[in-house]
């Protein structure tokens, strides 16, 4: 008898794999830059070999949808949102933007935090600051499976909003332990909220529709990480990091309110 995995597993893997992969990648890159030969080139070579291995593994796996002609046209990104998932996309998009924005915050300002608060210019220490937010998301992904999607979104964003407040206080007061603790709490909240959002979207899409839907999800997520980081990077020339952190906390609080009011479970 074939044993089926719980429906939430797909959403958890889809969200947690990317964030945990980012954390591991930053750690590995930091270690290679700090200790390996050819620090500017070695990390790229290692990850190129890993990607080649992934491509070889995918080539041996069975296809999950019917093959269609057009190998070259398939390289062009296709964005689509199935009708069944459209009512749940706005709240999910807000969650993706807010949670990935904090990922961009740690990625952008991790080295500054490590230098100013830890007194270290080590790439590995900067990686640890970044991973304090990204790595715990896998714990949130497991926890999200216990809740309905809307409940997971609300709980996750409550933790992210509380983490934003903690980061703002820690940044203003210079309390590094509180900063790291808030980052871990935010990472768990990110895992819960994003897995809940994926659980609201993916199960309602047919297998052939999921590639286009995931393209939309990740376009929103990476834009949510990149655009606030770009704005914050420009603002950092004229305002201090604590004020920038307050801006990120405000974004998290806004999306928290949106999830409290508008999050709904799929029928």
BELJO-V235720 format. One line per field, one symbol per residue. psi: psi as a letter, one per 20 degrees, with the letter a starting at -180 (. if undefined). A space follows every 50 residues. Layout:
# BELJO-V235720
psi: ???
This chain:
# BELJO-V235720
psi: pppqqqhiggggghghggghhggghggggggghhirrmhihggggghghg hhhgghghhiqqqirpqqqlgghiippopqoqhhighigggggggggggh ghghghggjghgghgghikpjphhghhhgghhgggihhghgghhiiqqgh gggggghgggghhgggggghhhikohghggghggghgghgggghghghhh ggiiqqgiihghghggghggghhhggghhgghhhhihiqrghhghhghhg gghghggghhgipqpq.
